[in-house]
Amino acid sequence: MSADALPATKDERLARRSLPRRLAGRPELGAIVGAVAVFVFFSVVADSFLQWSSFSTVLNASSTIGIMATPVALLMIGGEFDLSTGVMVTSSALISSMFSYQMTANVWVGIGVSLLATLAIGFFNGFLLVRTGLPSFIITLGTFLILQGCNLGFTKLISDTVSTKSIGDMEGFPEAQDVFASHLTIGDVDLQVTVLWWLGLVALATWILLRTRAGNWIFAVGGGKEAARAVGVPVERTKIGLYMGVAFAAWISGQHLLFNYDVIQSGEGVGNEFLYIIAAVIGGCLLTGGYGSAIGAAVGAFIFGMANKGIVYAQWSADWFKFFLGAMLLLATLLNWWVRKRAEAGA
Amino acid sequence: MTTTDTSAGSSARTPLIELRDVSKSYGNVNALQGVSLEVHAGEITCVLGDNGAGKSTLIKIVAGLHQHDAGSLTIEGEETRLGSPREALDRGIATVYQDLAVVPLMPVWRNFFLGSEPTKGRGPFKRLDVETMRTTTRAALLRMGIDLRDVDQPIGTLSGGERQCVAIARAVHFGAKVLVLDEPTAALGVKQSGVVLKYVAAARDAGLGVVLITHNPHHAHLVGDRFVLLKRGAMAGSHLKTEIALDELTRQMAGGSELEQLSHELARPSAKDTPTEV
């Protein structure tokens, strides 16, 4: 093929950048390498890991983390943390359940109220952040504790126990269950509907990040806030929007919890915020912001699912799961760091 | 010193930007006091001063980041007050900052259009026009004489001079009438500085009014048409290029007597203290 066949916009010097090098510049690479390694590892140590039924179990476990890891990744690319995500999911479920129960309303009314209330929490996080200029770590740590207190306090106040009353016989429950907690069977594979929510969110987040103005702004506010502000990027709106995106996903997760289990334990969710952050970081998000991808975070969540269920299939004590997760986090971060150094040196 | 340049031929036109007796204080610190300057199309106005002279404050007022307390800011004959960087941009004033001109981890083409991204499609399918962004970036850079190998590389991988040039090309492309440059050569080597000054001159030739902030009188005198000297927040002089030679500019900039004293302090100690060969 002659050089003339190349499109006119291509620069012939571009050929010097080889395929591996271009791949190395992608944030997902570290996560994908890690995912393959974990997959091979459990395929070897656990016989039943390679069955379709195990695969669906892994996907289901990944999806509940993945739904939250996606907007958390976007938020981290935007340069901020959210520590309130774990309990926000529980709050969202509690609001929905208790509103429907106390008002004896159709559960969809509770779902709607919960959506508004959860988005309001996200807005509160973002608004406080841009107004006070305090680190998001502190602000969302505050929200985390406030929400945890409210979850326990209000639930005891209203239901006299630490869990909500069953709303399984209420109007609209079956339909809501179809949307948030149904199962799909494809051949041997039994999938929760959360897998669809997850994949949908990843696709949406990737589209936003790479193909919209908002995505450009997310990278910019995380990678250089002052530069972004100076060229006219609405920094404050972008950050508030990111927190509300996290809240939206927390609402989906919360409704899944509610319509899957019918009853919600008010103390649940604590500690999950770290799982979401870990998935995003394994997926290539920089803690300092400005770099990362939604697909990477999805792979990170998948690694979480594989490790979580793989340990069960390998018939080890589940106590080792946290050890495994910690080691994965360190390795993935090191790998990402090394890959990025190489990519930058070669560019 | 409130000498104005009414004698200069070019002043017959309305200046793009005119600052008259502008002051600004932060709390009880007077950062800027009674500063006046003019920026004309196709000319370079240099603002010279040492650290803490008020150069940054001046830039922030023109860029819309801060508002002045006293005096007047006139843009194309209309007295105004800039509320935000966006407003300044809309009035045709583009500012290129020394260290925060770009987002290092983002590709060149994303940086180039940051804040003014072109889109296509409508409603939920409204999306970035990536192809246009890429080709336009390449073309705009080429027009300024910058030949980038790959517009997809993170802008942080470019050299300091190249980054400045991309930022200047960006301002020119987006139809800025006034280009404000904050110490564009401060962190650069001699050769790189020369390259950047070439693009500054290219922007001037494209008909822009340029404000060049610097503490290097040699760079200023190479390209400048007007010189405003700042010292401790106040005006220390205002000159046209025809009125002042490089030597005099350097002397005023360094503060004459201070320089003499410095040369005295730096002089070799008497002969008996100098190390002798062993």
Interface residues (C-beta under 8 A of the other chain):
Chain A: T9 D11 R13 L14 R17 W207 R211 T212 R213 G215 N216 F219 A220 G223 G224 E226 A227 A228 R229 A230 V231 G232 V233 L286 G290 Y291 E344 A347
Chain B: A63 L65 P85 R86 L89 T95 Y97 L100 A101 V102 V103 P104 L105 M106 R110 F113 L114 G115 S116 E117 T119 K126 R127 L128 V130 R134 T135 R138 R149 D150 Q153 P154 G156 T157
